[in-house]
Amino acid sequence: MTEDNSHRVLSRLNSKNWLKNLKVEHLIAGTAGGVSATLLLHPLDLIKIRFQVNDGLVTRPTYRGIIDAFKSIKVSGGLRGLYQGVSPNAVGAGSAWGLYFFSYNFLKANVSEAKGIKNLSAGEHLIIGAAAGASTLCITNPVWVVKTRMCLQFNSQSVASEVYYKGVIDGLIKLYKHEGIRGYYKGFLPGLFGVSHGAIQFMTYEELKKWNSKYTGKAIDSKQSAITYIVMAALSKVVAVVVTYPYQVVRSRLQDREYHQNYKGIIDMIKKTLRNEGTKGFYKGLTPNLLRVTPACCITFVVYENLMHFLKPILGREETLKT
């Protein structure tokens, strides 16, 4: 960027009121999308986590595949068993998606205005997505720790009563009581690396929206069909998952109470996983994860996009969403 361009950008930043781009509809629509997807697809997330932490070193139920896992959990715990850990998952997913859409669109609108252009580059979307993801993770990581542990409480007898989590609030209180602030941020570093997942996903989604606008001749922020949103969301999610999945395995094992005792840190965990399981160990649970996150992402984006178009006239938003 030249000195003149930098001066123009700084001038625009100083002349704009950034707070006007804090739009609550992104928070509402994102939260609704995240919660909807979680309530529909939580059982697959439960199974994914149980596959991720199973390295054969800790005695726990094992499954021959996704169908066997469904049957086994259903037999041992009924429908409630399949929805074990759903409360922190719904809270975490809802708040994460809501905050992500909220901060992402806030940053995107301000950068777009500062540069005086409507369409940002793929690289700029990637950086904005990473910044939005990092800020969201700082707030939601404690909930993810509780969610992971609740999904791994096979029964109330398998965990000591003083550390058995009955729900989100109970889990957050007990986590702080027994492990302090550090307990809230177990798995934070690999989770921070995982910020790249959201950044890659949103960058891909934005590029697909631009391509669709060019192909159809419609405005980039115009309302699309549900099928269009589903295709764009699915493609962007698959790309992000394939590139970044290993960090999820690392994070789950560090957050798991029993597994965490076996590792001295991230490097030690990576070395032991490679030695005992090979590179395949970093992709355990990938199939149930893809089966869950792909439709979950589609549901989230369809709900988000449609709710945004519903809320805009109600909230008196005359301008179009910038991309």
C-alpha positions in Angstrom: 0.0 0.0 0.0 1.4 3.4 -1.0 1.8 6.3 1.5 -1.0 8.2 -0.2 -3.3 5.1 0.0 -2.4 4.6 3.7 -3.2 8.3 4.4 -6.6 8.0 2.6 -7.5 4.8 4.6 -6.5 6.5 7.9 -8.5 9.5 7.0 -11.6 7.4 6.4 -11.1 5.5 9.7 -10.9 8.8 11.6 -14.0 10.1 9.9 -16.2 7.1 10.4 -18.1 6.1 13.4 -17.2 2.4 13.8 -19.9 1.7 16.3 -22.6 2.2 13.6 -21.5 -1.1 12.1 -22.3 -3.1 15.3 -25.5 -4.7 14.0 -27.4 -6.9 16.4 -29.1 -8.8 13.7 -25.9 -10.7 12.9 -25.7 -11.8 16.5 -29.3 -12.9 16.6 -29.3 -14.7 13.2 -25.9 -16.4 13.9 -27.0 -17.6 17.3 -30.3 -19.0 15.9 -28.5 -20.8 13.2 -25.9 -22.3 15.5 -28.5 -23.5 18.1 -30.8 -25.0 15.4 -28.0 -27.0 13.8 -26.8 -28.2 17.2 -30.2 -29.4 18.4 -30.6 -31.4 15.2 -27.2 -32.9 14.9 -25.7 -33.2 18.4 -25.6 -37.1 18.4 -23.0 -37.0 15.6 -20.9 -34.5 17.5 -21.0 -36.8 20.6 -19.8 -39.7 18.6 -17.1 -37.7 16.9 -15.6 -36.7 20.2 -15.6 -40.2 21.5 -13.8 -41.4 18.4 -11.3 -38.6 18.7 -10.1 -39.4 22.2 -10.0 -43.2 21.7 -6.3 -44.1 21.3 -6.6 -47.4 23.0 -4.6 -46.3 26.1 -7.7 -45.5 28.3 -10.3 -48.1 29.0 -13.6 -46.8 27.6 -16.4 -48.1 25.3 -15.2 -48.7 21.8 -17.3 -48.7 18.6 -16.9 -50.5 15.3 -18.3 -47.6 13.4 -20.9 -44.9 13.4 -23.9 -47.2 13.3 -22.5 -49.3 16.0 -21.9 -46.2 18.1 -25.5 -45.0 17.7 -26.8 -48.4 18.7 -24.5 -48.8 21.7 -25.2 -45.4 23.1 -29.0 -45.8 22.4 -29.0 -49.1 24.3 -27.0 -47.9 27.3 -28.5 -44.4 27.6 -31.6 -44.1 25.4 -32.3 -40.9 23.6 -30.9 -38.9 26.5 -27.6 -40.7 26.0 -27.4 -39.5 22.4 -27.9 -36.0 23.6 -25.4 -36.1 26.5 -23.6 -32.8 26.6 -26.1 -31.0 24.3 -26.7 -28.1 26.7 -23.1 -26.8 26.6 -22.9 -27.6 22.9 -26.0 -25.5 22.2 -24.7 -22.7 24.4 -21.2 -22.9 22.8 -22.4 -23.3 19.2 -25.0 -20.6 19.5 -22.7 -18.1 21.2 -19.8 -19.0 18.9 -21.7 -18.6 15.7 -23.5 -15.5 16.9 -20.3 -13.8 18.1 -18.5 -14.9 15.0 -21.0 -13.5 12.5 -21.3 -10.3 14.7 -17.6 -9.6 14.9 -16.8 -10.8 11.3 -19.4 -8.5 9.7 -18.4 -5.6 12.0 -14.8 -5.9 11.0 -15.7 -6.5 7.3 -17.9 -3.4 7.1 -15.3 -1.2 8.7 -12.4 -2.4 6.6 -14.6 -2.1 3.5 -15.5 1.5 4.4 -11.9 2.4 5.3 -10.6 1.2 2.0 -13.5 2.7 0.1 -14.4 -0.5 -1.7 -17.3 -2.9 -1.6 -15.7 -6.2 -2.4 -12.7 -7.2 -0.3 -10.1 -9.7 -1.5 -9.9 -13.4 -0.4 -6.8 -12.5 1.7 -8.6 -9.7 3.5 -11.6 -12.0 4.2 -9.1 -14.6 5.6 -7.5 -12.1 7.9 -10.9 -10.7 9.1 -12.1 -14.3 9.7 -9.0 -15.1 11.8 -9.5 -12.0 13.9 -13.2 -12.7 14.4 -12.4 -16.3 15.3 -9.7 -15.5 17.8 -11.9 -13.0 19.7 -14.8 -15.5 19.7 -12.6 -18.3 21.0 -11.4 -16.2 24.0 -15.0 -15.9 25.1 -16.3 -19.4 24.3 -13.4 -21.8 25.1 -14.5 -22.5 28.7 -17.9 -23.7 27.4 -16.1 -26.0 24.9 -14.1 -27.6 27.7 -17.3 -28.4 29.6 -19.0 -29.7 26.5 -16.1 -32.1 25.7 -16.1 -33.5 29.2 -19.8 -33.9 29.4 -19.7 -35.8 26.2 -17.2 -38.1 27.7 -19.1 -38.8 31.0 -20.3 -42.3 30.1 -22.2 -42.5 33.3 -22.3 -40.9 36.7 -20.3 -43.7 38.2 -17.4 -43.2 35.7 -16.5 -39.8 37.1 -16.1 -38.7 40.8 -19.2 -36.9 42.0 -17.3 -33.7 42.8 -16.2 -33.3 39.1 -19.3 -34.8 37.4 -20.9 -32.0 35.4 -24.7 -31.8 35.6 -24.9 -28.9 33.2 -23.2 -25.9 31.7 -23.3 -23.7 34.9 -22.4 -26.6 37.2 -19.5 -27.6 34.9 -18.1 -24.0 34.7 -18.3 -23.7 38.5 -16.6 -27.1 39.1 -14.0 -26.5 36.4 -12.9 -23.3 38.0 -13.1 -24.7 41.5 -10.8 -27.7 40.7 -8.6 -26.3 38.0 -8.8 -22.5 38.1 -8.7 -20.1 35.2 -6.2 -22.5 33.4 -8.9 -25.1 33.3 -11.1 -22.8 31.3 -8.4 -22.5 28.6 -7.3 -26.1 28.2 -7.0 -26.8 24.5 -6.9 -23.1 23.8 -3.7 -23.1 21.8 -4.8 -25.8 19.3 -8.2 -24.1 19.3 -6.4 -20.8 18.4 -4.8 -22.6 15.5 -8.3 -23.8 14.6 -9.2 -20.2 14.1 -7.9 -20.9 10.6 -10.8 -23.2 10.1 -13.4 -20.5 10.4 -11.2 -18.1 8.4 -10.8 -20.6 5.5 -14.5 -21.4 5.6 -15.7 -17.8 5.5 -13.1 -16.8 2.9 -14.3 -19.7 0.7 -18.0 -18.8 1.3 -17.4 -15.2 0.4 -15.6 -16.2 -2.8 -18.4 -18.5 -3.7 -20.9 -15.6 -3.1 -18.9 -13.4 -5.4 -18.7 -16.1 -8.1 -22.5 -16.7 -7.8 -23.2 -13.0 -8.1 -21.0 -12.8 -11.2 -22.6 -15.9 -12.7 -26.2 -15.0 -12.0 -25.9 -11.2 -12.4 -27.7 -10.7 -9.1 -26.5 -8.4 -6.3 -24.1 -10.2 -4.0 -26.3 -9.5 -1.0 -29.6 -10.3 -2.6 -31.6 -13.2 -1.2 -30.7 -16.6 -2.8 -32.5 -19.9 -2.8 -32.0 -22.3 0.0 -30.3 -24.7 -2.4 -27.7 -22.0 -3.3 -26.9 -21.3 0.3 -26.7 -25.0 1.0 -24.2 -25.7 -1.8 -22.0 -22.7 -0.9 -22.0 -23.6 2.8 -21.3 -27.3 2.2 -18.4 -26.6 -0.2 -16.8 -24.0 2.2 -17.2 -26.3 5.2 -15.6 -29.4 3.5 -12.6 -27.3 2.4 -12.1 -26.0 5.9 -12.6 -29.4 7.6 -10.1 -31.3 5.4 -7.4 -28.6 5.8 -7.7 -28.1 9.6 -9.2 -31.3 11.2 -6.1 -32.5 13.1 -6.3 -29.6 15.5 -9.7 -30.7 16.7 -8.3 -34.1 17.7 -5.4 -32.4 19.5 -7.8 -30.0 21.3 -10.3 -32.8 22.3 -7.5 -34.9 23.9 -6.0 -32.0 25.8 -9.5 -31.0 27.1 -10.3 -34.6 28.1 -9.6 -35.0 31.9 -8.2 -38.5 31.6 -6.2 -38.1 28.5 -4.7 -34.8 29.6 -3.0 -36.6 32.4 -1.1 -38.7 29.8 0.4 -35.7 28.0 2.9 -33.1 29.1 1.7 -30.6 26.5 0.8 -30.2 22.8 4.2 -31.4 21.5 4.2 -34.4 23.7 0.7 -35.3 22.6 1.5 -35.0 18.9 4.6 -37.2 19.3 2.7 -39.9 21.2 -0.1 -39.8 18.7 2.3 -40.2 15.8 4.2 -43.0 17.6 1.1 -45.0 18.7 -1.4 -44.3 15.9 0.4 -42.7 13.0 -1.0 -39.9 11.0 -4.4 -41.6 11.0 -4.7 -40.8 14.7 -5.1 -37.1 13.7 -8.1 -37.9 11.6 -10.1 -40.1 14.0 -13.7 -39.1 14.0 -13.4 -37.4 10.6 -16.3 -39.2 9.0 -18.9 -38.5 11.8 -17.5 -35.0 11.9 -18.1 -34.4 8.2 -21.5 -36.0 8.4 -22.3 -33.6 11.2 -20.6 -30.3 10.4 -21.5 -30.3 6.7 -25.3 -30.4 7.2 -24.8 -28.3 10.4 -23.1 -25.6 8.5 -25.8 -25.7 5.8 -28.5 -25.4 8.4 -26.7 -22.6 10.2 -26.1 -20.5 7.0 -29.6 -21.1 5.6 -31.1 -20.0 9.0 -28.7 -17.1 9.2 -29.1 -15.7 5.7 -32.9 -16.0 5.7 -33.3 -14.5 9.2 -31.0 -11.6 8.2 -33.3 -10.8 5.3 -36.3 -11.1 7.6 -34.7 -8.8 10.3 -33.3 -6.1 8.0 -36.6 -4.3 7.2 -37.8 -4.8 10.8 -34.7 -3.0 12.1 -34.9 -0.4 9.4 -31.7 -1.4 7.7 -31.9 0.4 4.3 -28.4 -0.3 3.1 -27.4 -3.7 1.8 -24.9 -5.9 3.5 -21.4 -5.3 2.3 -19.2 -8.1 1.1 
